[in-house]
């Protein structure tokens, strides 16, 4: 989250939700959270994924959300109330590294665009996430993993992606700290049946108003911090292509197309009793 302007970040996050939601719905479908189960969204952000998960567990289940941002938690509670789901979900402000839950409280845990990024610097976070999931339960961690948003300008996009802003939250440290190495982290935390699943979505012209606003927000969020690390001509071209008031604005293209991917890493907490009443991680392309 942008520490300098969290309100703008929340606004942009909300704007991107219509683009991200089909991918997140597919991830929920693959995960197959059991009806009536109890789950946790660790780093729940603005709260929309919690509502998707609550739909999946049904009226007998419950989904908790925890996030360090009071701003996000206030928003999450508001959207839950508007959706009439306050009885199925709950939200609290808290630290993911020291969560206020007893061991094994949840049947499953989910985190999107949060835990994998934080664990880049502090891999012990994964052990804390595993701690609150019961034996036989499942941990699912998702992260934005790639995009092509500037059709026709692959060189410019690759140079923007090569900046610290472009590879964030990875900071160019040891290779094993990159979040796409999360299978190693899950196995190192003792999880079994670890799998990775990559999910893709896109947008094409003619864009709806929601899609347009979402892609404008993505363009701001993705590379706005790259200015100091690219050549002046690249930055000027980026600004012309990504500024809505520019005659070269990329979304004016009649044939505009963009896509992005999320990757979900899943593993099961070992259970010496062999319980089988939680979703089971499957191979790529299969349901869990």
N, C-alpha and C positions, 0 to 999 in steps of 0.2 A: 504494500500500500504506500502511496505517496505521502510521506510525512509532511511535506510542504503544503499540500492541498488535499486532505482526505475527502472533503465534500465533492471535489471534482472527480476524484477517483471513484467514489460511490456512484456518482451520476454516470460516469462512463461504464462502470460495471453493470448498472441497471440497463443501460442502452445496449450492451452486448448480449444480454440474456436471451433475446429471441434467436440470435445466431447460435448460441451455445446450447440452448435447451434441447434440440433434437439429439445432439451427441450425448448429453447427460441422461436423457430418457433412454437411449439405447444402452448406456452403461448400467442404468438401474435394471433394465430388462435382462441384460446378461448376468448381472449379479444375482438376480432371483432372491431377493430378501424374503424370508418366510413371512406369510401373513401372521399377525399377532406377535411378531418379534420386537425386541427392543434394540435400537441402534443409536449410534452417535455420529454426527457430522462434526469432525474436528477441524476447526477453522472454517466455520459455516458461512462467514462473510455476510452478504445481504440476505441470506436465508432461503432463497428460492429452491436450491437443491433439497433442503430439508422437506419442503412441501411435496416435491416429487417422490422422495423416499417415504413420506407419510402416506401418500396414495398407495404405494406398493405394500406397506405393512397392514393397511386397512384399519378399520375403527377399533380393533382389539389390540393393535400395536401402538408403539410410541417411539418417536424420534427426538433426541435431544441435540441441540446445537451449542457449541462453545466457540467463542472468538475473543481475541484480545481487544477488539475495538468496540467501545460502548456505542459509537455511532452506528456501526453495522448491526449490533444486537437490537438497538431501538427500532431500526428499520425492519429487521426480521420479525420482531414481535408485531409490528403494525401490519405487515403483509399476511402474517398468519391469522390475525384477528379478522382482516378483511375477507380472507378465504374461508372463515368459519372453521378453522382447524386448530384453534388454541388448545382444545382438549387432547389433541393427538401429538402436539409438539411442545417443546419448551426450549428456552434459550437462556444462556447465562454468559457473563463476561468471565474469562479465565485464561490462565496460562497453559498452553499445550504441553509445556515441559513439566508442569506440576499440576495435573488435572485433579479436581476435587471429587474424584470418584473412587470407590473401593475396587479392589482387584476383581476382574471377571464380571463386572456389572452388566456389560452389554453382550448381546448375541452377535453383533457385528459392528464394525467401525468403517466409516467412509471419510475421505478427505479429498477435496478437489481444489487445485490451485492454492494449496497452502502447505500441508505437512511435507510434501516432497521438496518444496523450495526451502523450508526451514531446515530440513535435515541435511541440506547441502553443507551447512556449517556445523551442525551438531547432530551427528547420526544417532546419538543416544535417544533422540526424540522417538525413533521407531520403537524402541523398547518400552517407552512410556505408553505409546499407543497400544501396543500388544498387551500391556499390563491390564488394561481395563476391559479386555475382551475375554469371554469365558473360554475354557478349553473346548475345542471343536468349532469355535466361532471363526469368522472371517474378517480380515483386514483388507480394505481396498483403497489404494492411493492413486489419485488421478492428477495429471498435469498436462497443460498445453505443451505440445511437443514439436509442432512445426506449422508453417504457414507459407502461402504464396498470395500476397495481397496486391502486388503491383504487376499485373500482366503486361508483358512487353518490355519490362525493365529488370530482367533477372540479375544483371551485373550490379545495378544500383541496389537492389534488394539484398544481394549477397554481401555487399560491402556494409550496408546498414546492419545486417545480422551479425557481422563480425565484430561489432563494437561491444563494449561492456553493457550498454543498454540492450543491444540486440541479443546477447546471450544470457542476460539476467534471468533468473537469480544466480546462475552459475557465474563465478568470478574468475574463472581461469585457473583454479587451484589444481590439486591433485586429481588425476582422471577418475579415481574411485569416488570422488565427492560429487560427480555429475549425477543429476537426478535420474538419468536414463540407466544408471547402474543400480537402480532400486531393487532389482531381484537379488543382488548381493546383500543389500541391507536387510531385506525380509528374511532371507535364509540365515544371515548372521544373527538375527533376533530369534532364531529357532523356529520360524514358520515352515510349514510343509506345503507341498503341492503348489509351489509358487509359479505363477504364470503372468505373462504380459499380453495385453490386448490393445490394439491401436484402432481408434474410431475416427472417422473422417466426416466432415460436413463442408458445405460450400454455399456460395451465393452467386447468382448470375443476373444480368440485366434482362428485362427491366426490374429494377430493385423496388421493393415496397418501401414505404416510409420507414418502417421499423428496421429493415435490412440496411437501408442507407445510413440511418443514425448509428446503427451498430458498427458498421464498417468504419465510419468516421471516427468513432470512439476507439476502435482497434488501432487505427493509424496513429492516433494520438498516444495511446498507451504503449505501443510497440517500440517506437523509435524516437520519441521526443527528446530523450536524453543523449542522443548520438552525435550532436552537433560538433563537439570538440574533437571527435575521432574520425571524421570523414573530411575529404577534400571540400573546399568551398563550393566548387561547381556541383559536387554531389549533393551537398546540403541544400543548395539553391534549387536544384531539380526536385529533390524530395519535397521541399516546401511548395513548389509550383504544382506538383502532382497530388499533394495531400491537403491542400488548403481549399475548402469549399468555395471560397470567393475567387479562386484562380480560374482563368479560362482553360487551363490545362488539367483541371481537377480530374483525377483518374476515374471517378465514379460517373463522369459525363460520357464515358465510352459506351456506345450502343452494344458492344460485345463484351462488356466487362464480365469477368469471371474470377473468383477467388476461392481458395479452399484452405482449411486448417485441420489439424489433427490433435486429438487428445490420446494419451496413453494411460492405461489403467493397469496397475500392478496389484496382484491379488495373492494372498497366501492364507493358509489355515493355521490356527493355533493348535498345537498338538494336544491330543486328548487320550490319555492312557486307557480310558474306558471305552473308546471307540464310538462315541456319540456321532450320529449321522443326521441330526435334525437341523443342520445349518446348510446354507448354500455351499456347493462343492466346486472349487476352482477347476475349470476345464481347459482344454487346449484352445489355441487361437482359433477364433471363428465359431466355437461352440458355446453353448450356455454353460454357466457355472453350476 
